[in-house]
Amino acid sequence: MTQERESQGSSKGKQAAAAAGLAALKATGGTGIVIAVVLMLVLILMAVFLGVAVLFMDSDAEQAQPASACVVADGEGVAVPTEYEQWVQDAADEAGLPYEIVAALFYTESGWDPNAQSAYADGVGQFTPETWIDYGQGEDPFDPEASIAATGRYLNALQDTVAPVATTDQERIEFTLAAYNAGPGAVQQYGGIPPYPETQEYVPAIMDRAQVDFSEDCTPPGGSEIGDLGSGEWTHPLPGGQVTSGFGPRPCPAGTECNQYTANHGGLDFSTGGGTTVVAATDLEITATGTNQYQGEYIIGRMTDDPNLVMQFHHCQTGSTSVTQGDTVAVGTALCTEGATGNASGPHLHFQINTAEADDSQPTYDHATDPQPILVEKGVL
């Protein structure tokens, strides 16, 4: 399409030049014919050079477009076959793993070929006969629906097996993949990915393929690991902050929209006057970040350890969020900056704790519990 537009532009330029030359010829009469011809040739040459310049400018502009380092691939053999999409989603749900990971595993194992066979394994999921007996439920290993479902069950079991040696979500995923390739015994024996060349290549290949070929937003599966995890420690979510509003019923703060949530406070408000860094109160997996009318710029995270409480951090300064969904962060990791976004009367942190059954994908006051006794118990207050 670009070359066609360039060609049309060049032709129109030549036509304009020729018309201008003809007009000049008529105006000067026979005695000025030489001058007119020269003028016409000059105008034509200018149009030609102009067209070439436009061509190179367009070419440069196209080259200047940044190439995405990670895009959703839709080439044959990479995208999930349409008839498999729901089966893969069901298997991912059963396994408790990201959809992208499970899709990348099937592509790596068999290239989506239901009739794939290797020396020791069959079908889309490449099951050995022994493992198929345990997870195939008497179905045909070459039936793609049965094989995909069995893979979900097997991955779920493998996660339970590797859980004692995994300390983060990232390790949980990687060790599960390693167990799928080398067997769970090898992962337990070596306390992680075993030193087998095939497995050492297998795990990062699936992790990379999950991000590059199957992720919609190029987020690395499992997110980033930030800080020294597993300490079990707690800290103040707003260092130096003082409690400015407690949990439960209260008068609506001046300057805020008064509604059932501002009148029945679902958390603790801390303030230093603004500009202080908000930090993770304990080890968290970041489950959501965003901005809305009431909470302003917010961050939600779930504890990586029992009792898996959900924590919410509201009213961050605009654009200050330094973590993303999927990150696993250690206690004290910087999350954002104390601000006054959303329905707020001034700079502060609304710190909220919800019980484990709460939704961690969006702000909610359902299952909110008073943070103060918990923070006192942990020695924070």
MOZINOR-V287519 format. One record per residue. N is the residue number from 1. RES is the residue in three letters. OMEGA is omega in degrees with one decimal (* if undefined). Layout:
N;RES;OMEGA / N;RES;OMEGA
This chain:
1;MET;-178.3 / 2;THR;-179.9 / 3;GLN;179.3 / 4;GLU;179.0 / 5;ARG;179.3 / 6;GLU;-179.6 / 7;SER;178.9 / 8;GLN;179.7 / 9;GLY;179.7 / 10;SER;-179.9 / 11;SER;179.4 / 12;LYS;177.9 / 13;GLY;179.1 / 14;LYS;179.3 / 15;GLN;179.2 / 16;ALA;179.5 / 17;ALA;179.8 / 18;ALA;179.3 / 19;ALA;179.5 / 20;ALA;179.5 / 21;GLY;179.9 / 22;LEU;178.5 / 23;ALA;179.1 / 24;ALA;179.9 / 25;LEU;179.9 / 26;LYS;-175.9 / 27;ALA;-175.3 / 28;THR;179.8 / 29;GLY;-176.2 / 30;GLY;-175.9 / 31;THR;-178.9 / 32;GLY;-173.6 / 33;ILE;-177.9 / 34;VAL;179.7 / 35;ILE;-178.2 / 36;ALA;179.5 / 37;VAL;178.9 / 38;VAL;179.2 / 39;LEU;-179.3 / 40;MET;179.6 / 41;LEU;179.1 / 42;VAL;-179.7 / 43;LEU;177.7 / 44;ILE;179.0 / 45;LEU;177.8 / 46;MET;179.8 / 47;ALA;179.1 / 48;VAL;179.7 / 49;PHE;177.9 / 50;LEU;178.6 / 51;GLY;178.3 / 52;VAL;179.5 / 53;ALA;179.1 / 54;VAL;179.3 / 55;LEU;-178.7 / 56;PHE;177.3 / 57;MET;179.0 / 58;ASP;-179.9 / 59;SER;178.8 / 60;ASP;-179.0 / 61;ALA;178.7 / 62;GLU;-179.5 / 63;GLN;-177.2 / 64;ALA;179.5 / 65;GLN;-177.8 / 66;PRO;177.0 / 67;ALA;-179.8 / 68;SER;178.8 / 69;ALA;-177.7 / 70;CYS;-179.8 / 71;VAL;176.5 / 72;VAL;-178.1 / 73;ALA;178.3 / 74;ASP;178.8 / 75;GLY;-178.9 / 76;GLU;179.7 / 77;GLY;179.3 / 78;VAL;177.9 / 79;ALA;178.5 / 80;VAL;177.0 / 81;PRO;-174.3 / 82;THR;-175.9 / 83;GLU;-179.6 / 84;TYR;-168.4 / 85;GLU;-178.0 / 86;GLN;178.5 / 87;TRP;179.5 / 88;VAL;178.2 / 89;GLN;178.7 / 90;ASP;179.0 / 91;ALA;178.2 / 92;ALA;177.9 / 93;ASP;179.5 / 94;GLU;-177.4 / 95;ALA;-173.8 / 96;GLY;-179.7 / 97;LEU;176.9 / 98;PRO;178.3 / 99;TYR;-176.4 / 100;GLU;179.8 / 101;ILE;-177.7 / 102;VAL;177.7 / 103;ALA;-180.0 / 104;ALA;178.6 / 105;LEU;-179.6 / 106;PHE;179.7 / 107;TYR;-179.8 / 108;THR;-176.6 / 109;GLU;-169.2 / 110;SER;-174.9 / 111;GLY;179.5 / 112;TRP;-178.6 / 113;ASP;-178.2 / 114;PRO;-178.6 / 115;ASN;-177.8 / 116;ALA;177.3 / 117;GLN;171.3 / 118;SER;-177.0 / 119;ALA;-173.4 / 120;TYR;-171.8 / 121;ALA;-174.3 / 122;ASP;168.7 / 123;GLY;-178.0 / 124;VAL;-178.5 / 125;GLY;178.5 / 126;GLN;178.2 / 127;PHE;168.7 / 128;THR;-179.6 / 129;PRO;-178.0 / 130;GLU;-178.6 / 131;THR;179.8 / 132;TRP;177.9 / 133;ILE;-176.8 / 134;ASP;-170.8 / 135;TYR;-177.2 / 136;GLY;178.3 / 137;GLN;175.2 / 138;GLY;-179.4 / 139;GLU;-179.9 / 140;ASP;-179.3 / 141;PRO;178.0 / 142;PHE;172.1 / 143;ASP;-173.5 / 144;PRO;179.9 / 145;GLU;179.8 / 146;ALA;-178.8 / 147;SER;179.8 / 148;ILE;178.6 / 149;ALA;179.4 / 150;ALA;178.2 / 151;THR;177.0 / 152;GLY;179.6 / 153;ARG;-178.1 / 154;TYR;178.8 / 155;LEU;177.7 / 156;ASN;179.2 / 157;ALA;179.8 / 158;LEU;178.3 / 159;GLN;178.5 / 160;ASP;-177.7 / 161;THR;-176.0 / 162;VAL;-176.1 / 163;ALA;-177.5 / 164;PRO;-178.6 / 165;VAL;179.2 / 166;ALA;-179.1 / 167;THR;179.8 / 168;THR;175.6 / 169;ASP;179.6 / 170;GLN;179.6 / 171;GLU;178.9 / 172;ARG;179.2 / 173;ILE;-176.1 / 174;GLU;-178.7 / 175;PHE;176.4 / 176;THR;177.3 / 177;LEU;178.4 / 178;ALA;179.2 / 179;ALA;177.8 / 180;TYR;-177.0 / 181;ASN;-171.2 / 182;ALA;-177.3 / 183;GLY;-177.5 / 184;PRO;179.6 / 185;GLY;-179.4 / 186;ALA;179.2 / 187;VAL;178.7 / 188;GLN;-178.3 / 189;GLN;-175.8 / 190;TYR;179.1 / 191;GLY;-178.4 / 192;GLY;-179.9 / 193;ILE;-177.2 / 194;PRO;-175.0 / 195;PRO;177.5 / 196;TYR;-177.0 / 197;PRO;-179.3 / 198;GLU;-178.6 / 199;THR;177.8 / 200;GLN;177.3 / 201;GLU;-174.8 / 202;TYR;-174.7 / 203;VAL;179.2 / 204;PRO;178.1 / 205;ALA;179.2 / 206;ILE;179.1 / 207;MET;179.8 / 208;ASP;-178.8 / 209;ARG;178.6 / 210;ALA;-178.7 / 211;GLN;-171.3 / 212;VAL;-171.8 / 213;ASP;-172.5 / 214;PHE;-179.5 / 215;SER;179.2 / 216;GLU;-176.7 / 217;ASP;177.1 / 218;CYS;177.8 / 219;THR;177.2 / 220;PRO;178.8 / 221;PRO;-179.7 / 222;GLY;177.2 / 223;GLY;179.6 / 224;SER;173.5 / 225;GLU;-174.9 / 226;ILE;176.0 / 227;GLY;-178.0 / 228;ASP;-173.7 / 229;LEU;171.0 / 230;GLY;-178.4 / 231;SER;-177.1 / 232;GLY;-177.4 / 233;GLU;175.3 / 234;TRP;175.4 / 235;THR;179.9 / 236;HIS;-178.6 / 237;PRO;175.3 / 238;LEU;-174.9 / 239;PRO;-179.3 / 240;GLY;-177.3 / 241;GLY;177.2 / 242;GLN;177.6 / 243;VAL;178.2 / 244;THR;176.4 / 245;SER;-177.0 / 246;GLY;-178.0 / 247;PHE;173.3 / 248;GLY;-176.0 / 249;PRO;-178.9 / 250;ARG;170.1 / 251;PRO;178.2 / 252;CYS;179.0 / 253;PRO;179.4 / 254;ALA;177.2 / 255;GLY;178.7 / 256;THR;172.0 / 257;GLU;-176.3 / 258;CYS;177.0 / 259;ASN;-174.6 / 260;GLN;-176.7 / 261;TYR;175.8 / 262;THR;179.6 / 263;ALA;177.4 / 264;ASN;-167.5 / 265;HIS;-175.7 / 266;GLY;-178.8 / 267;GLY;173.7 / 268;LEU;172.9 / 269;ASP;173.8 / 270;PHE;177.1 / 271;SER;169.9 / 272;THR;-175.0 / 273;GLY;176.2 / 274;GLY;173.4 / 275;GLY;-179.7 / 276;THR;-179.1 / 277;THR;173.6 / 278;VAL;-176.1 / 279;VAL;176.7 / 280;ALA;-178.3 / 281;ALA;175.3 / 282;THR;179.1 / 283;ASP;-175.9 / 284;LEU;162.7 / 285;GLU;-179.0 / 286;ILE;-174.9 / 287;THR;179.3 / 288;ALA;169.1 / 289;THR;179.3 / 290;GLY;179.9 / 291;THR;172.3 / 292;ASN;-171.8 / 293;GLN;-171.5 / 294;TYR;-179.3 / 295;GLN;-176.2 / 296;GLY;176.3 / 297;GLU;-171.4 / 298;TYR;175.9 / 299;ILE;177.1 / 300;ILE;177.9 / 301;GLY;177.9 / 302;ARG;177.7 / 303;MET;177.8 / 304;THR;179.3 / 305;ASP;173.4 / 306;ASP;7.6 / 307;PRO;173.5 / 308;ASN;176.8 / 309;LEU;178.9 / 310;VAL;-178.6 / 311;MET;178.7 / 312;GLN;-179.8 / 313;PHE;-174.0 / 314;HIS;171.1 / 315;HIS;177.4 / 316;CYS;175.9 / 317;GLN;-176.1 / 318;THR;176.0 / 319;GLY;-174.9 / 320;SER;-177.9 / 321;THR;-174.4 / 322;SER;177.9 / 323;VAL;179.0 / 324;THR;177.4 / 325;GLN;-179.0 / 326;GLY;176.6 / 327;ASP;170.1 / 328;THR;-170.8 / 329;VAL;179.1 / 330;ALA;176.3 / 331;VAL;178.5 / 332;GLY;179.0 / 333;THR;178.5 / 334;ALA;179.8 / 335;LEU;-177.7 / 336;CYS;178.8 / 337;THR;177.3 / 338;GLU;-176.9 / 339;GLY;-177.7 / 340;ALA;-179.7 / 341;THR;179.5 / 342;GLY;-177.6 / 343;ASN;-175.2 / 344;ALA;179.6 / 345;SER;179.8 / 346;GLY;-177.7 / 347;PRO;176.0 / 348;HIS;172.6 / 349;LEU;167.0 / 350;HIS;-179.7 / 351;PHE;-173.4 / 352;GLN;173.6 / 353;ILE;174.3 / 354;ASN;178.7 / 355;THR;-168.7 / 356;ALA;-176.9 / 357;GLU;-176.8 / 358;ALA;173.5 / 359;ASP;179.9 / 360;ASP;-178.1 / 361;SER;-178.4 / 362;GLN;179.2 / 363;PRO;177.0 / 364;THR;175.9 / 365;TYR;175.2 / 366;ASP;177.6 / 367;HIS;176.1 / 368;ALA;178.3 / 369;THR;-176.4 / 370;ASP;-179.6 / 371;PRO;-170.3 / 372;GLN;178.8 / 373;PRO;-179.9 / 374;ILE;-179.5 / 375;LEU;176.1 / 376;VAL;179.3 / 377;GLU;-177.8 / 378;LYS;177.2 / 379;GLY;-179.2 / 380;VAL;179.3 / 381;LEU;*
